[in-house]
């Protein structure tokens, strides 16, 4: 591996080395989460972890690619922004549960 590369590991495989943008990958240190063509399911996992939400995303919606930046100081706005810019709809349930489905 060289500077500006990463390996990605998941439950099934490892891929890499892949080129990365170090600024995007470390933006969280400055209060910003950056996603580039990241599946919505992964985006919502990260956002939910940072915001303390319970989120359920339909299988179809999970695969929708997201390219976006979200400020951690305004993370509460992220689900509505996603619903306004992607072909998805939100359902808010009691207890802070958010359901996301493809339109």
Buried (B, 14 or more C-beta within 10 A) or exposed (E): EEEEEBEEEEEEEEEEEEEBEEEBEEBEEEEBBBBEEBBBBEBBBBBBEBBEBEBBBBEEBBEBEBEBEBEBEEBEEBBEEBBEEBEBEBEEEEEEEBBBBBE
